[in-house]
């Protein structure tokens, strides 16, 4: 009988690392939000336009989740009307190479079918 325990040392230093990363970037739209913030700070309306057909409520939820995980910061400016900008933290910047690898894979293999 085969053991149900497998080692994942070639992909992750300990079991759970990939799952932890996926908890943050695995939600629909999150990678695209991070892609757009990699170019610099953005306002909500800018993200809404650049990400695509995302529902404003979903965008708000994703931004809240990213802020909760310290991937982005939310900065409010005391102006009329109020202005809020979202920026990647260092932790968020550290995800950029992951997204670049995803983009390279997509360019190489994605054709819309198997």
C-alpha positions as CSV (number, residue, x, y, z in Angstrom):
1,X,0.0,0.0,0.0
2,X,1.3,3.5,-0.9
3,X,1.8,6.1,1.7
4,X,-0.6,9.0,1.6
5,X,2.1,11.3,2.7
6,X,4.1,12.9,-0.1
7,X,7.0,15.3,0.0
8,X,6.7,18.6,-1.9
9,X,10.2,19.8,-1.3
10,X,10.9,20.5,-5.0
11,X,8.0,23.0,-5.1
12,X,7.6,24.3,-1.6
13,X,9.8,24.3,1.5
14,X,6.9,23.1,3.6
15,X,3.4,21.9,2.9
16,X,1.0,24.9,2.8
17,X,3.1,27.5,1.2
18,X,1.4,27.3,-2.1
19,X,-2.0,27.1,-0.5
20,X,-1.2,30.3,1.5
21,X,-0.3,32.1,-1.7
22,X,-3.4,30.9,-3.4
23,X,-5.5,32.2,-0.5
24,X,-4.3,35.6,-1.5
25,X,-4.0,35.6,-5.3
26,X,-6.4,32.8,-6.1
27,X,-9.6,34.8,-6.1
28,X,-11.0,35.9,-9.5
29,X,-9.8,39.3,-10.5
30,X,-7.1,39.6,-7.8
31,X,-4.1,38.9,-10.2
32,X,-5.5,41.6,-12.6
33,X,-5.8,44.1,-9.8
34,X,-2.2,43.4,-8.7
35,X,-1.1,43.6,-12.4
36,X,-2.6,47.1,-12.6
37,X,-1.2,48.3,-9.3
38,X,2.3,47.1,-10.3
39,X,2.4,50.2,-12.5
40,X,1.8,52.5,-9.5
41,X,-0.9,53.8,-7.3
42,X,-4.4,53.8,-8.6
43,X,-7.8,55.2,-7.6
44,X,-10.8,52.9,-7.4
45,X,-12.3,54.2,-10.7
46,X,-9.0,53.7,-12.5
47,X,-8.9,50.1,-11.3
48,X,-12.5,49.6,-12.2
49,X,-11.7,50.7,-15.8
50,X,-8.4,48.9,-16.2
51,X,-9.4,45.5,-14.7
52,X,-12.3,45.0,-17.0
53,X,-15.9,43.9,-16.4
54,X,-15.5,43.6,-12.6
55,X,-18.5,44.5,-10.5
56,X,-17.7,47.5,-8.2
57,X,-18.8,45.5,-5.1
58,X,-16.4,42.7,-6.1
59,X,-13.6,45.1,-6.7
60,X,-14.2,46.7,-3.3
61,X,-14.2,43.2,-1.6
62,X,-10.9,42.2,-3.4
63,X,-9.3,45.5,-2.4
64,X,-10.4,45.0,1.2
65,X,-9.0,41.4,1.2
66,X,-5.7,42.6,-0.2
67,X,-5.5,45.3,2.4
68,X,-6.3,42.8,5.1
69,X,-3.4,40.6,3.9
70,X,-1.0,43.7,3.8
71,X,-0.6,43.3,0.0
72,X,-1.8,46.8,-0.6
73,X,-2.2,50.0,1.3
74,X,-5.2,52.4,1.1
75,X,-4.4,56.1,1.4
76,X,-7.1,58.7,1.9
77,X,-6.5,62.3,1.0
78,X,-8.4,65.1,2.8
79,X,-9.8,66.7,-0.3
80,X,-13.3,67.5,-1.6
81,X,-14.3,65.2,-3.1
82,X,-12.4,62.6,-1.1
83,X,-9.6,60.8,-2.9
84,X,-8.4,57.3,-2.1
85,X,-5.4,55.6,-3.7
86,X,-4.3,52.0,-3.5
87,X,-0.7,51.1,-3.7
88,X,1.3,47.8,-3.4
89,X,3.2,47.2,-0.2
90,X,6.6,45.5,-0.3
91,X,4.7,42.2,0.3
92,X,2.6,43.0,-2.8
93,X,5.7,43.9,-4.9
94,X,7.1,40.5,-4.0
95,X,4.2,38.9,-5.9
96,X,5.1,40.6,-9.2
97,X,7.6,37.9,-10.2
98,X,4.9,35.3,-9.7
99,X,2.6,37.3,-12.0
100,X,5.3,37.7,-14.5
101,X,5.8,33.9,-14.6
102,X,2.1,33.4,-15.0
103,X,2.1,35.8,-17.9
104,X,5.0,34.0,-19.5
105,X,3.2,30.7,-19.2
106,X,0.1,32.2,-20.6
107,X,2.0,33.6,-23.6
108,X,3.7,30.3,-24.2
109,X,0.7,27.9,-23.8
110,X,-2.6,29.6,-23.8
111,X,-4.5,29.1,-27.0
112,X,-8.0,28.9,-25.6
113,X,-8.2,25.1,-25.8
114,X,-6.4,22.0,-24.6
